[in-house]
């Protein structure tokens, strides 16, 4: 039961990180000064992708790779189902 709550918390925090505009604006301001594209990619990716954010939040928050992977999988499915554009 406790693992389910940790996974839910991880998913909610990851969703908040990706959807909260101020965080992405701060990361954009900080990475404007970086010239190396690889370092810029590594810094910005966890703040743009729900799957990546869930993985890193889960890994940092719980220090359990399995919870991080499960949360990342759930957010990937959430992203595929609910974040799409009809053209």
CORURFEN-V800649 format. One record per residue. RES is the residue in one small letter. SS is DSSP state (h for helix, s for strand, l for the rest). PSI is psi in whole degrees, 0 to 359 (none if undefined). OMEGA is omega in whole degrees, -180 to 180 (999 if undefined). Layout:
res->RES ss->SS psi->PSI omega->OMEGA
res->RES ss->SS psi->PSI omega->OMEGA
//
This chain:
res->x ss->l psi->320 omega->-179
res->x ss->h psi->325 omega->178
res->x ss->h psi->324 omega->178
res->x ss->h psi->321 omega->178
res->x ss->h psi->321 omega->177
res->x ss->h psi->320 omega->178
res->x ss->h psi->317 omega->178
res->x ss->h psi->316 omega->177
res->x ss->h psi->318 omega->179
res->x ss->h psi->316 omega->-180
res->x ss->h psi->319 omega->-180
res->x ss->h psi->319 omega->178
res->x ss->h psi->319 omega->178
res->x ss->h psi->318 omega->177
res->x ss->h psi->317 omega->-180
res->x ss->h psi->318 omega->180
res->x ss->h psi->316 omega->-177
res->x ss->h psi->320 omega->-174
res->x ss->h psi->343 omega->-178
res->x ss->l psi->116 omega->-172
res->x ss->h psi->325 omega->-176
res->x ss->h psi->323 omega->179
res->x ss->h psi->315 omega->180
res->x ss->h psi->327 omega->177
res->x ss->h psi->319 omega->179
res->x ss->h psi->317 omega->178
res->x ss->h psi->321 omega->178
res->x ss->h psi->317 omega->179
res->x ss->h psi->318 omega->-179
res->x ss->h psi->325 omega->-177
res->x ss->h psi->353 omega->177
res->x ss->l psi->331 omega->-178
res->x ss->l psi->349 omega->-177
res->x ss->l psi->129 omega->-179
res->x ss->l psi->327 omega->-177
res->x ss->l psi->121 omega->-177
res->x ss->h psi->328 omega->179
res->x ss->h psi->315 omega->179
res->x ss->h psi->320 omega->177
res->x ss->h psi->319 omega->178
res->x ss->h psi->316 omega->-179
res->x ss->h psi->324 omega->-179
res->x ss->h psi->318 omega->-174
res->x ss->h psi->335 omega->-174
res->x ss->h psi->316 omega->180
res->x ss->h psi->344 omega->-180
res->x ss->h psi->357 omega->-179
res->x ss->h psi->333 omega->-173
res->x ss->l psi->127 omega->-179
res->x ss->h psi->324 omega->179
res->x ss->h psi->315 omega->-180
res->x ss->h psi->318 omega->179
res->x ss->h psi->318 omega->179
res->x ss->h psi->320 omega->179
res->x ss->h psi->310 omega->-176
res->x ss->h psi->323 omega->176
res->x ss->h psi->316 omega->179
res->x ss->h psi->320 omega->-180
res->x ss->h psi->318 omega->-179
res->x ss->h psi->319 omega->-175
res->x ss->h psi->320 omega->-174
res->x ss->h psi->343 omega->-173
res->x ss->l psi->31 omega->179
res->x ss->l psi->114 omega->-175
res->x ss->h psi->328 omega->-178
res->x ss->h psi->319 omega->176
res->x ss->h psi->320 omega->178
res->x ss->h psi->318 omega->-180
res->x ss->h psi->318 omega->180
res->x ss->h psi->315 omega->179
res->x ss->h psi->321 omega->178
res->x ss->h psi->318 omega->178
res->x ss->h psi->315 omega->180
res->x ss->h psi->318 omega->180
res->x ss->h psi->331 omega->174
res->x ss->h psi->316 omega->178
res->x ss->h psi->320 omega->177
res->x ss->h psi->315 omega->-178
res->x ss->h psi->319 omega->179
res->x ss->h psi->324 omega->-175
res->x ss->h psi->320 omega->-171
res->x ss->h psi->345 omega->-180
res->x ss->l psi->81 omega->177
res->x ss->l psi->160 omega->180
res->x ss->l psi->134 omega->173
res->x ss->l psi->123 omega->180
res->x ss->l psi->none omega->999
//
